[in-house]
Structures are given as C-alpha cells and as structure tokens.
Amino acid sequence: MRKYNLIVIGAGPGGYVAAIEAAKLGKKVAVIEKEKIGGTCLNVGCIPSKAYLKHASWVTELEEANRFGVYNQLTDIDYTKLVERKNGVVSQLQQGIHYLFNQHKIDYIEGEASLKNSHEVIVNDQLFETDNVLLATGSKPFVPPIPGIESVDYLTTDTFFNLNKLPKKLVIIGGGVIGIELAFAMAPLGTEVTVVEVAPSILMTEDKEAILLIKAQLKKMGVRVIEGAQINKVNPKQVELINDKLPFDELLVVTGRKGNLKVAESLGLSKIENQKFVEVNRFYQTSNSNIYAVGDIVDGYMLAHAASKEGIKAVRHMFGKKEAPLKNEQVPRCVYTHPEIASFGLNEEEAKEKGYQVLVSKTSYSANGRAIAGNETTGFIKIISEKENHEILGGVIVGANATEMIHTLLAVKESEGRLEEIEKMTFAHPTLSEMIGELGSEMIF
C-alpha cells in the first residue's frame, strides 16, 4: 500500500495548485481526479469561455476597422475551427499541469476516490494511505426545477463547449456572470441571443453603474435581455414566459453551481446549511483535523483564483505554517464582457453599512489619452476609501483591460497602502493605468 503525506482529491485550480505547493515543501503527494485534469475552470469554464470571447473580439475588431477606413469583409465563420482552437488551448494547458506534476514528482491517479477513513483513500479498487487529505472536488451546474425542463435536451456549461455547430437562436436562462459572458461570446458570431433572468436585473452582484453600461452594450449587439422573467414552462422548441414565447435552436441553462459533496458526505463532513457546504475552520480544516477542504465546496467565492489561494493556505497550515484565511475583500472579481468589469472589496453602500465615513471618486475612460487613441472610451474607474485616513476599502474598474488593472489597486491595499501611496507612484503616459494615479491625487487634495 502506497503511503503519502498528502492526497488531494480533485485536480482543478484548488487541487493542483495545492499539490504543487505541498511538493515544494518536500512532501510526497498524489492527486486523484475522476474527470479531466484542470477541473471545471480549464475544461468547461474560465478558459474555453475566454477563447470564445477572443473569437468574438476578432469579429468586432473587423467591424471597428471598417468604421475608420480599414475596409474588409467577413464572408464566413467556420465554427468547427473555432472549436478546434479552443480544444487546442485547453489541451496545451492540461499538458502544462501534467508537466508540473512530473517536475514535482506528484503522482496523478485517474479514477473516482472515496474515503475509507480519515487516513485511507480508495480509488480503482486500490487502497492508499495518507497523513492528510485535501478535498477540492469543485462544483457542478445547478439546474432549477423549471416546468418541462426534463423534456428538453438543454445545455449547461459542462456541455455547451462541445457544440460543433453555431446556433442560430440561443436562449440563455441565467443572467449572471457566465450567462452574460457567453452572450458576448456568441452574439458577434451571428447567433441571435436572448438572455432570460428571473431576478430584477442581470449581474446583480456587480456595480450598478457597470450594469447599465453592460446592458447598453448588449442592446447595441442585438442581444435581447428579459429581466424579472416569469418562466411558465419550456419545451424542446421554445421557452414560454407568462407573456412571451422564445424559440431556440439551443437552450443554455446557467443558473448557478452547487458543490460536489459526495466524498465529504461519506464521512459526514458537510453539516452546514442543509449540506450546501463543507464546514471548515479558518485554516480550512474540517471537523476531522487531518482532512481539509477548499474551493467551491466551502463557503466563499466560487472562483478559480480563490480556490487556488485557499489550497495554498490549507497546505501551509497542515505542514506547520499557519496563515490567515483568505478574505472575500482580498479577492478580485472579474467579468470578461466588453467592456470588462473588475472589482474588489466593499462598494459604497457596504462601506457605509460598516460604519465608515466614505470617500468615493470616479474618473471616466473618455478623458484618457490612451483610451481615446485606442477607441476604448467606454468605462470608468472608481475608488472607495475611508475619508479620514484614506484607507482603500474597495475599487471598481469598468473598461478595457479592467481585469488586469484592478491588481494595481489591490496590491496597494494588500500592502496596507493608502491613497497617498497611489499619489506617490509615477504612472507611464499614455496608459490606462494613469487614471488610477490621477484619482489618487484627486482624492487626497
């Protein structure tokens, strides 16, 4: 029977990053995965969706070039080649993880794991012994009980990226981040997209001004957005609302995700909120001290980068180095629409509710030289800070490269910097980032 210091169950961002961290600490590690290495993010989430968004950007850039005298004509879209490119991107990154596992002498085992007890793991009818277990089993799509849904060959993100034919009419049930990103990915390719959201608004967790910009862009793209929708039923040809009928070639349901708790439940570790999450302490330990859990199965942001950081922190704790847990306000939240949305920390309302005297400042992309030259003037940067000591409480960037620029603000906050530290920085000109410097100066004077 093989013996390990750590067995990780799940090879997604929470699992494989944690395994590499443990190996760097000199530990003998195995990773078990029942599906594909890289998990949801790499195979049917973050990475393929960004590949498709890139495809859409090529089309919109052609249209933009025509407006300014670089004349061209789009004659056809070979969707199968776009799918092949996506598959190539995914394959390349899968190979990268395998390379890292080989480099760090991590055993990779394909199969479905179960826990015999807190020190023994069974996979493929083999028994493995371990000092510690890290559960990073991720999540799966949540499909609500929509009347008639069982009669429809609907798609989720698990199956959407397997399509080899471009849909003519796509109805997306769910106006959260994933649904809206895929609307941005498909509409420029010529698909007629309708987004159906039962909540009062799409992107409910995002900045209100950002939502308005995204709605305007969706309308410009010809995407129909129905908010506060009342779904009567669905059938194989259409979604029937109380007051409308929406025909489709393909129906995509993206209404959230739920944790894969099967392995945790086998030892009674998921005991919170009707077994919605695995309960852990601040070091990601479960009620069994040598079993840890991270990522989508614990209560926090269901984001790949959050899972990775949690995995690192869990491994460092189990091998003798305690670290503070990841806080939600430390996690950047990104929406890869056009314009992009990136944010972290508290918004203005949340900061006031916590008792802060709030200072908010905002600047528009439309006044920035690089944005004007690049024809990317839609968007803004907003900093939320504490009025007296200028502590940075949160930030929102909407616009080109927002998901990259947000880290400048977050880095200042993480290093316990204030607005004064931003003001002292010298930003290159012309750049989009210099708007951050201008805001820092504006807010303290």
C-alpha positions in Angstrom: 0.0 0.0 0.0 1.4 3.3 -1.1 1.8 6.0 1.6 1.6 9.8 1.1 1.9 12.9 3.1 -1.0 14.4 1.2 -3.7 13.0 -1.1 -5.6 15.7 -3.0 -9.0 14.7 -4.3 -9.7 17.0 -7.3 -7.3 18.3 -10.0 -8.9 21.7 -10.5 -7.4 25.1 -9.5 -7.9 24.4 -5.8 -6.4 20.9 -6.0 -3.4 21.0 -8.4 -2.1 24.3 -7.1 -2.2 22.9 -3.5 -0.5 19.7 -4.6 2.4 21.7 -6.2 2.7 23.8 -3.0 3.0 20.6 -0.9 5.6 19.1 -3.2 7.6 22.3 -3.0 7.6 21.8 0.8 9.2 18.4 0.2 6.1 16.3 0.7 5.1 13.1 -1.1 1.8 14.0 -2.9 -0.8 12.3 -5.0 -3.7 13.9 -6.9 -6.9 11.9 -7.8 -9.2 13.1 -10.5 -12.3 11.3 -11.9 -12.8 13.5 -14.9 -10.2 15.8 -16.7 -7.2 17.4 -15.2 -7.6 21.1 -14.7 -11.2 20.9 -13.4 -14.2 23.0 -14.4 -12.2 26.2 -15.0 -9.8 24.7 -17.5 -12.1 22.4 -19.3 -15.6 23.9 -19.3 -15.3 27.3 -17.6 -12.8 30.1 -17.4 -10.5 29.1 -20.2 -12.9 27.9 -23.0 -15.1 30.9 -22.4 -12.2 33.3 -22.8 -11.2 31.6 -26.0 -14.7 32.1 -27.3 -14.7 35.7 -26.2 -11.5 36.2 -28.2 -13.2 34.8 -31.3 -16.0 37.3 -30.8 -13.4 40.1 -30.4 -11.9 39.3 -33.8 -15.4 40.0 -35.4 -16.0 43.2 -33.5 -12.5 44.5 -34.4 -13.2 43.9 -38.1 -16.4 45.9 -37.8 -14.5 48.7 -35.9 -11.7 48.7 -38.6 -14.4 49.3 -41.3 -15.6 52.4 -39.5 -12.2 54.0 -39.7 -11.1 53.2 -43.2 -9.5 49.7 -42.9 -12.1 48.1 -45.2 -12.7 44.4 -45.0 -15.5 41.9 -45.4 -16.4 38.9 -43.2 -17.5 36.2 -45.6 -17.9 33.2 -43.4 -17.3 31.8 -39.9 -16.0 28.2 -39.7 -17.2 27.4 -36.2 -15.6 24.0 -36.2 -12.2 25.7 -36.5 -13.0 27.9 -33.6 -13.9 24.9 -31.5 -10.6 23.2 -32.6 -8.7 26.3 -31.5 -10.5 26.1 -28.1 -9.6 22.5 -27.8 -6.0 23.2 -28.5 -5.9 25.9 -25.8 -7.4 23.5 -23.3 -5.0 20.7 -24.3 -2.0 22.9 -24.0 -2.9 23.9 -20.5 -3.7 20.4 -19.5 -0.2 19.3 -20.7 1.2 22.1 -18.6 -0.3 20.8 -15.4 1.0 17.3 -16.3 4.4 18.7 -16.8 4.3 20.4 -13.4 3.2 17.2 -11.7 6.1 15.3 -13.3 8.5 18.1 -12.4 7.5 17.9 -8.7 7.2 14.1 -8.6 3.4 14.3 -7.9 1.5 11.0 -8.6 -1.6 11.6 -10.7 -4.3 9.0 -10.5 -7.3 8.9 -12.7 -10.4 7.5 -11.1 -13.2 8.2 -8.6 -12.0 8.5 -5.0 -13.8 7.5 -1.8 -12.7 7.9 1.8 -12.5 4.6 3.8 -11.5 6.7 6.8 -9.5 9.9 7.5 -6.2 8.3 6.5 -7.2 5.8 3.8 -8.4 6.6 0.3 -9.8 4.1 -2.2 -9.5 4.6 -6.0 -9.8 2.0 -8.7 -10.1 -0.7 -6.0 -6.7 0.3 -4.7 -6.1 1.5 -1.1 -3.8 4.4 -0.4 -2.6 5.7 3.0 -2.1 9.3 3.7 -1.3 11.7 6.6 -3.6 14.4 5.2 -6.4 14.7 2.7 -7.4 17.8 0.8 -10.9 17.9 -0.7 -11.0 20.1 -3.8 -13.9 18.4 -5.5 -15.3 21.5 -7.1 -18.9 22.0 -8.2 -21.4 21.2 -10.9 -24.1 23.2 -12.7 -27.3 23.8 -10.7 -30.5 23.5 -12.8 -33.6 24.7 -11.1 -36.9 22.8 -11.3 -38.3 24.6 -14.4 -41.5 23.0 -15.7 -40.8 20.9 -18.7 -37.0 21.1 -18.4 -36.8 17.3 -18.3 -38.2 17.1 -21.8 -35.5 19.4 -23.3 -32.0 18.5 -24.5 -30.7 21.6 -22.8 -27.1 22.7 -22.4 -25.1 23.6 -19.3 -21.5 24.9 -19.3 -20.5 21.2 -19.0 -21.8 20.6 -22.5 -22.0 24.0 -24.2 -18.4 23.9 -25.4 -18.9 20.6 -27.1 -21.2 22.2 -29.7 -19.7 21.9 -33.2 -22.4 23.9 -34.9 -23.0 27.6 -34.4 -26.6 28.1 -33.0 -28.9 30.4 -35.0 -31.1 31.1 -32.0 -29.7 30.7 -28.5 -31.8 31.3 -25.3 -29.7 31.6 -22.1 -31.6 31.1 -18.9 -29.5 32.9 -16.3 -28.1 36.5 -16.4 -25.2 36.0 -14.1 -21.5 36.3 -15.0 -21.4 33.1 -17.1 -24.6 33.7 -19.0 -23.6 37.3 -19.9 -20.1 36.4 -20.9 -21.4 33.7 -23.2 -23.9 36.2 -24.7 -20.9 38.5 -25.5 -19.1 35.5 -27.0 -21.9 34.3 -29.3 -23.8 37.4 -30.5 -20.9 38.8 -32.6 -20.6 35.5 -34.4 -24.1 35.9 -35.7 -26.1 34.0 -33.2 -29.5 35.5 -32.1 -29.1 35.6 -28.3 -31.8 36.1 -25.7 -31.0 36.2 -22.0 -33.7 35.3 -19.6 -33.2 36.4 -15.9 -35.8 35.9 -13.2 -34.1 38.4 -10.9 -34.8 42.1 -11.2 -31.5 42.6 -13.1 -28.7 40.8 -14.8 -25.3 40.8 -13.0 -26.9 41.5 -9.6 -23.6 41.3 -7.7 -21.9 44.0 -9.8 -21.6 47.7 -9.5 -24.9 49.4 -10.6 -23.2 51.8 -13.0 -21.3 48.9 -14.5 -24.5 47.0 -15.1 -26.0 49.9 -17.0 -23.0 50.0 -19.3 -23.2 46.3 -20.0 -26.9 46.5 -20.7 -26.3 49.2 -23.2 -23.6 47.2 -24.9 -25.8 44.1 -25.0 -28.6 46.2 -26.7 -26.0 47.5 -29.2 -25.0 43.9 -30.0 -28.7 43.0 -30.6 -28.9 40.7 -27.5 -32.4 40.7 -26.0 -32.4 40.8 -22.2 -35.5 39.9 -20.3 -35.3 40.7 -16.6 -37.8 39.8 -13.9 -38.9 37.0 -16.2 -41.6 34.6 -15.2 -41.0 31.2 -16.9 -44.2 29.3 -17.4 -42.5 26.2 -18.9 -40.0 25.1 -21.5 -40.4 22.6 -24.3 -38.0 21.2 -27.0 -38.6 24.2 -29.2 -39.2 27.3 -27.0 -39.2 28.9 -23.6 -42.7 30.0 -22.7 -42.9 33.0 -20.4 -46.1 34.3 -18.9 -46.4 36.9 -21.6 -44.0 35.8 -24.4 -42.6 32.8 -26.3 -38.9 32.5 -27.1 -38.0 29.9 -29.8 -34.5 28.4 -29.8 -32.1 26.1 -31.6 -30.2 25.6 -28.3 -31.1 26.3 -24.7 -28.4 27.1 -22.3 -29.1 26.9 -18.5 -26.6 28.8 -16.4 -28.4 29.4 -13.1 -25.6 28.8 -10.6 -23.4 25.9 -9.3 -23.5 23.6 -6.3 -20.6 21.9 -4.6 -19.7 18.3 -5.3 -20.1 17.0 -1.7 -20.2 13.2 -2.3 -16.8 12.5 -0.9 -17.2 14.8 2.0 -20.6 13.4 2.9 -19.2 9.9 3.1 -17.5 10.9 6.4 -20.3 13.3 7.5 -18.2 16.4 6.9 -20.9 18.6 5.2 -23.1 19.8 8.0 -23.9 23.4 7.3 -26.9 25.0 5.5 -28.6 21.7 4.6 -25.3 20.2 3.4 -24.7 23.1 0.9 -21.1 23.5 2.0 -18.4 21.6 3.9 -17.9 23.3 7.2 -14.2 24.4 7.8 -12.4 26.5 10.4 -10.2 29.4 9.5 -7.4 27.1 8.4 -9.7 25.1 6.0 -9.8 22.1 8.4 -13.0 20.1 8.6 -14.3 18.6 11.8 -11.7 15.9 11.1 -8.4 17.6 11.8 -6.3 15.9 9.0 -9.0 16.5 6.3 -9.1 19.9 4.7 -11.5 21.4 2.1 -11.2 24.3 -0.3 -12.8 25.8 -3.3 -16.4 25.5 -4.4 -17.3 23.1 -1.6 -16.6 25.6 1.2 -18.5 28.9 1.8 -16.8 31.6 -0.2 -16.4 32.9 -3.7 -16.8 30.2 -6.3 -13.7 31.5 -8.3 -10.7 29.6 -9.5 -8.2 32.0 -8.1 -9.9 31.9 -4.7 -9.7 28.1 -4.7 -6.0 28.2 -5.6 -5.2 30.6 -2.8 -7.2 28.6 -0.3 -5.4 25.5 -1.3 -2.0 27.0 -0.7 -3.1 28.3 2.7 -4.5 24.9 3.6 -1.3 23.1 2.7 0.9 25.5 4.6 -1.2 25.0 7.7 -1.2 21.3 7.5 2.6 21.3 7.3 3.3 23.7 10.0 2.9 27.3 8.7 -0.3 29.0 9.9 -1.6 31.8 7.7 -4.6 34.0 7.9 -7.6 32.8 5.8 -8.5 34.3 2.5 -10.9 37.2 3.0 -13.6 38.0 0.4 -12.4 41.6 0.2 -9.0 40.3 -0.9 -10.4 38.5 -3.9 -10.7 40.3 -7.3 -14.0 39.7 -9.1 -13.9 39.8 -12.9 -16.4 39.8 -15.7 -14.9 39.4 -19.1 -17.5 41.3 -21.1 -16.8 44.3 -23.4 -16.2 46.5 -21.5 -14.7 44.3 -18.8 -15.7 44.7 -15.1 -13.3 44.2 -12.3 -13.8 44.9 -8.6 -12.8 44.0 -5.1 -13.7 44.9 -1.5 -16.6 47.0 -0.4 -18.9 49.1 -2.5 -20.1 52.5 -1.3 -23.3 51.1 0.4 -21.5 48.3 2.1 -18.8 50.6 3.4 -21.4 52.9 4.9 -23.2 50.0 6.5 -20.0 49.0 8.2 -19.8 52.5 9.7 -17.1 54.1 7.5 -17.0 57.7 6.6 -16.8 57.1 2.9 -14.9 59.0 0.2 -15.7 58.0 -3.4 -14.1 59.3 -6.5 -14.6 58.3 -10.1 -13.0 59.1 -13.4 -14.1 58.3 -16.9 -12.2 56.5 -19.7 -13.4 59.1 -22.1 -10.9 61.6 -20.7 -7.9 59.4 -21.0 -5.5 59.8 -23.9 -4.7 56.1 -24.3 -8.4 55.2 -24.3 -9.2 57.9 -26.9 -6.4 56.7 -29.1 -7.4 53.1 -28.8 -11.1 53.9 -29.3 -11.9 52.4 -25.9 -13.6 55.3 -24.2 -16.5 53.4 -22.5 -15.9 52.9 -18.8 -14.7 54.3 -15.6 -12.6 53.8 -12.5 -14.0 54.2 -9.0 -12.1 54.1 -5.7 -14.0 53.7 -2.4 -11.9 54.8 0.6 -12.2 55.9 4.2 -12.4 59.7 4.5 -10.1 60.4 7.4 -7.2 58.0 6.9 -7.6 57.3 3.2 -7.7 53.6 3.7 -8.7 51.8 0.5 -11.9 49.9 1.0 -12.8 48.8 -2.5 -12.4 49.5 -6.2 -14.3 49.1 -9.4 -12.9 49.3 -12.9 -15.1 49.1 -15.9 -13.5 49.3 -19.3 -10.7 47.9 -21.5 -8.1 45.9 -19.6 -10.0 46.3 -16.3 -9.3 42.8 -15.2 -5.6 43.5 -15.5 -5.6 47.0 -14.0 -7.5 46.0 -10.9 -4.4 44.4 -9.4 -2.7 47.8 -9.1 -5.3 49.0 -6.7 -5.5 45.6 -4.9 -1.7 45.5 -4.5 -1.7 48.9 -2.8 -4.5 47.7 -0.4 -2.7 44.4 0.3 0.5 46.2 1.3 -1.6 48.4 3.6 -1.1 51.4 1.4 -3.4 54.4 1.3 -4.4 56.9 -1.3 -1.1 58.7 -0.6 0.9 55.7 -1.8 -1.1 55.8 -5.1 -0.4 59.5 -5.4 3.4 59.0 -5.0 3.5 56.4 -7.8 4.7 57.5 -11.3 2.4 56.1 -14.0 3.6 55.9 -17.6 1.9 58.1 -20.1 -0.1 57.4 -22.1 -1.6 54.4 -20.3 -5.0 53.5 -19.0 -3.4 52.9 -15.6 -2.5 56.6 -15.2 -6.2 57.2 -14.4 -5.6 55.4 -11.1 -2.8 57.8 -10.3 -5.0 60.8 -11.2 -7.8 59.5 -8.9 -5.3 59.1 -6.0 -4.2 62.7 -6.4 -7.7 64.0 -6.7 -9.0 62.2 -3.6 -6.3 63.5 -1.2 -6.2 67.1 -2.3 
